């Protein structure tokens, strides 16, 4: 057979297999079995021994038979690769419910967690947030005493739903597989010994976290409080809160009734239109409204096109390609000239639409990217990617560009991303990488690893940052964030009211307070909470105040 | 003096000795790993791993004995088999304590397997040492065929049913799986029959305008077909049927070079099995478990589901010997031992096992090519094909390419009949490869 036919048969076999790999992933899926059969035939063609007439008949038939045996072994190996590598994660975490309400899950997950004492998680003051308690039957059980921090820590449900957030991302430490003496851990691995998990200490302050949850009062939303000078997150709360205690499931520990209750709670959480399982501070994507003006203004200032005193004109209307942008925010309809500072403090849409047009799409895109839009923010738990616009080219549209300038358009941001925008402003133009897990500690209290205090990226010059800071302070002094003022403390902030297609707007506040060396940054969003200054701002102010009281106690 | 040393060294089977180093070290280190993982402690003594040390001494002893007897047969087969049997030894040593903990009936599993292994190795040694010629195998071909048939027939009638398949005969305290020796009998018969009637099978005879195959000489084919289907129906044992019929077709093709026979045979077998499935619904359980064990994941599909969890958990490197939990799979020591390998030794270990079987097959084919007469050629290729097909059928069943069958993974699954028969077959292969073999 010619080399060409052999090569093409081989290639075709690989293509058929590749196609098969895209299917359902079931090991004996019909389509897959057909693909495997076809590729087997093609492999046979490709490897078929050349017809050597000079050889005795038996030698020829034996060579052919050997080829068929080879193809057989090749096909079995392909199937093994599929089960053990390609579909491995899906299969080993597969959970099914039978018609009788029994659950079938990989029993290995629970063994690991039953044998070893999983590490505890503490807040910054040593309050236990996640605990492993010994049950009467000698097995361990995971408990979360503080509900306010529970969604941040995540759930741990090895036999049913896996785990999430810190429970998932720090599983290696919590289960004791990593973090201590690597040789001892390797030896433990060889000996299959139970290694006690390591404890984690968070930067979270449980009292502030509780305050944030209380302030949200069940309304869907998020509150983040962090120190911009280090990146340490002191509070990161989302609402509504769910109870991971009720999701803890280890087959063999619960009976069928309890398992059914766990499953019912899960279904309830999934069906809940407020999606409590979505951790809003890092995964919620919202239009940021006027809080995005900080990005626009920073880009303008950093490019040196304008200063805080530059005059912009706002006559109450702006026409962009036939579309009228109305100005809802002028405090005095007779005033038409505004400095940049005033335009920011009074959140003038028409001015920021003009700035957007002036900057052009590329500059807005680039500056927003510098702040972190379009990247997954490196953080201890999963974060969603914030976006400036659907694509860079979309910003060539002038109407979209104008809308983007004042924070509408196609922008989607996580609350964490907006907190980082502000943290760049108050930290001299540089963003510290946010973190929530501070230390890994062993049972004796010795610190094994310390995280945090890493610079992430520089966004703008220190001068720009300082000018931007003045704008934020001015907004609290005489703009729309006057409600955020705290006596004797430097406070800056910006509200946002993200208009949606229908219904109440999202209510935003991003602000900061300077407290000694600390640069406290707060970001609040209340979904459909109405004007930012009415709903989000009081929560933000209360958080800043509580954080500073906390410090003085 | 130097001449004496030279003569001695010249006789030593060096290739074999060198190749034996890796598998025997693997058995020792592997057992130590298993022991340490079970005690969770670093204290151990050589006595704790005496099983592997004994195994190591035995295999090196056999190799040296063969050297001393000036045995000049193949030097590669034995190390391959030692690697497989060593892995089997490790898997049983590893699984037996866990199985015993769950069910006391398994308390003798590891000990019995060691006895079988010792018998198997001795049998191999005897065949290589004492069988000077194999003509008698050929002469009494119909005796072997009848013996094999009788064994199978007895199983069909008075066999014990276990896990839905009727494969065993109880003889006092032992249960024997007659299909194992029967497969050797069949291969011997077929090799002798085909070697004798080769020309006739290839020839055509004319009836009027038609060229017909030599029907009378193909009668065994029809018999084989009916016999295999009987196994499926009466014993509910698709695996053995596939193995017997597959070996038969392969040997027929190898002897005749007629693809037509193979195609006809496969088609008939397929139709027969399909008809059997329609007629006997209990056999269909195996098929539905193959296509979707999740339909009934707690009962009929339980094994399949657990096996898939185990394999998927293994990933590339596996959990490590004695670090996984393959005992969640029922029958893990026999039908599903390959899943245990997949979990604990990962894709890497599983593929190495497959490669060992492939090597064994190719080495067997090589021996067959070099054999001095047609009977030797056919016997070698037949025995080799049994190894190749048997490992393929059970492994393909475990990874769900075909329905799961109850045949053993040669040298690795627990089971005395299988282990001893396999060593007998290897002994025969090595004997055939010996250039000094008398006709």
Interface residues (C-beta under 8 A of the other chain):
Chain A: X26 X27 X28 X30 X33 X36 X57 X58 X59 X60 X61 X62 X65 X66 X69 X70 X72 X73 X75 X76 X77 X79 X80 X81 X83 X84 X85 X87 X88 X89 X90 X91 X92 X94 X96 X98 X102 X104 X106 X107 X108 X111 X187 X189 X190 X191 X192 X193 X194
Chain B: X33 X36 X37 X39 X40 X41 X42 X250 X253 X254 X255 X257 X290 X291 X292 X294 X297 X298 X305 X306 X308 X309 X311 X312 X313 X314 X315 X316 X320 X322 X323 X324 X325 X328 X342 X346 X347 X350 X351 X354 X355 X357 X358 X361 X362 X365 X368 X369 X374 X377 X381 X385 X388 X392 X395 X396 X399 X400 X401
